[in-house]
Amino acid sequence: MTFDVLKPQVTNILSDSGKSVDERLTEVCSLLRNSIDYYDWVGFYFKNGDKEELKLGPYAGDPTDHTIIPFGKGICGQVAVSNQNFVVPDVKAQNNYIACSIHVKAEIVIPLFVNNENIGQIDIDSHTADPFSAQDEEFLQFVNQSVAGIL
């Protein structure tokens, strides 16, 4: 499924005010995981109050032990500090990578900003080597901008 087809579906899910924010985010995660072959785990991490750490939010995919990630640790922790997109074509080449599964080969993490503050991120793990393109980055930035509108 193309990103152009997914965008209105993401918008529709997020605009359903009859559901909680967590329910809508879980639905978005499931939509992305089920619609894009190489999105094997899709989840949101959010800043954990005033702590210098991220806390796992809604996700779709296998359960993970990484429910709390300190700032600076792993790809997600680095994005929390850098405020920049991070595309990892080969996780084995990263010395600061937190392995979630032996099957993960690539990862993309896009920060989520509300009022110019990095409050979280969307994290995608892939079992496919080097699958992410500039179009993935643009699409996930769209997703995060849309999510920011309901937070």
C-alpha positions in Angstrom: 0.0 0.0 0.0 1.3 3.4 -0.9 1.9 6.2 1.6 -0.6 8.4 -0.3 -3.3 5.8 0.3 -2.3 5.5 4.0 -2.3 9.3 4.8 -6.1 9.7 4.8 -6.5 6.5 6.8 -4.1 7.8 9.5 -6.1 11.1 9.5 -9.4 9.3 9.9 -8.1 7.2 12.7 -6.7 10.1 14.6 -9.8 12.3 14.1 -12.1 9.7 15.9 -12.6 11.6 19.1 -14.9 8.8 20.3 -11.8 6.8 21.1 -9.0 7.5 23.6 -5.6 8.8 22.3 -4.0 5.5 23.2 -6.6 3.6 21.3 -6.1 5.8 18.2 -2.3 5.5 18.4 -2.6 1.7 18.7 -4.8 1.7 15.6 -2.3 3.8 13.7 0.5 1.4 14.7 -1.5 -1.6 13.6 -2.5 0.1 10.3 1.2 0.8 9.5 2.4 -2.6 10.6 -0.3 -4.4 8.6 0.0 -2.2 5.5 3.8 -1.9 4.9 5.5 -5.3 4.5 8.8 -4.2 6.0 7.3 -2.5 9.1 7.6 -5.4 11.5 7.2 -3.5 14.8 5.6 0.0 15.1 5.5 1.9 18.3 5.5 5.2 20.1 7.8 6.2 22.9 7.1 9.3 25.0 9.1 11.3 27.4 8.5 9.9 30.9 7.4 13.0 32.9 10.4 15.0 34.0 12.7 12.0 33.8 15.5 11.8 31.2 14.0 8.7 29.8 11.4 7.4 27.3 8.4 5.2 28.2 6.8 2.8 25.7 3.4 3.9 24.6 1.0 2.2 22.1 2.6 -0.2 19.7 1.9 -3.1 17.3 4.2 -6.1 17.0 5.9 -8.5 19.4 6.1 -7.5 23.0 9.4 -5.8 24.0 11.3 -5.7 27.3 12.4 -2.2 26.4 9.6 -0.3 28.1 11.9 2.4 29.6 14.9 3.7 27.5 17.3 6.3 29.1 18.1 9.4 27.0 21.2 8.7 24.9 20.9 4.9 25.0 20.0 3.1 21.8 18.6 4.6 18.7 15.5 5.9 20.5 17.5 7.4 23.3 19.8 9.1 20.8 16.8 10.7 19.0 15.5 12.0 22.3 18.7 13.9 22.7 19.4 14.9 19.0 15.9 15.8 18.0 16.8 14.4 14.6 15.5 11.6 12.4 17.6 8.5 12.7 17.6 5.9 9.9 19.7 2.8 10.6 20.1 0.6 7.5 22.0 -2.1 9.5 21.5 -2.3 13.3 24.6 -4.5 13.6 26.7 -1.6 12.5 25.5 0.6 15.4 27.5 0.3 18.6 24.8 2.0 20.7 21.9 -0.2 19.5 19.5 -1.9 21.9 18.5 -5.2 20.4 14.8 -5.8 20.7 14.8 -9.0 18.6 17.4 -11.1 16.8 15.3 -10.6 13.7 15.6 -6.8 13.6 17.9 -5.7 10.8 17.0 -2.0 10.4 15.3 0.7 12.3 13.9 4.2 11.7 13.0 6.7 14.5 11.3 10.0 13.9 10.9 12.5 16.8 7.5 13.8 17.6 7.2 17.5 18.4 4.4 19.4 20.2 4.9 23.2 20.4 8.5 22.7 19.2 9.3 20.3 22.1 10.4 16.7 21.4 7.9 14.8 23.5 8.3 11.4 21.9 8.9 9.5 18.8 7.7 6.8 16.4 9.9 3.8 16.2 9.8 1.2 13.4 11.8 -2.0 13.4 12.3 -4.0 10.2 13.3 -7.6 9.6 14.5 -6.5 6.2 17.9 -5.0 5.6 18.1 -1.3 4.6 14.4 -0.9 3.6 13.8 2.7 4.6 13.8 5.5 2.0 13.3 9.3 2.1 9.6 8.5 1.4 9.4 6.6 4.7 10.9 9.6 6.6 8.5 12.0 5.0 5.5 9.8 5.6 6.4 9.2 9.3 7.0 12.9 9.8 3.4 13.3 8.5 2.2 10.7 10.9 3.9 12.5 13.8 2.6 15.9 12.8 -0.9 14.4 12.7 -0.4 12.7 16.1 0.8 16.0 17.6 -2.6 17.5 16.7 -4.4 15.2 19.1 -1.9 15.4 22.0 
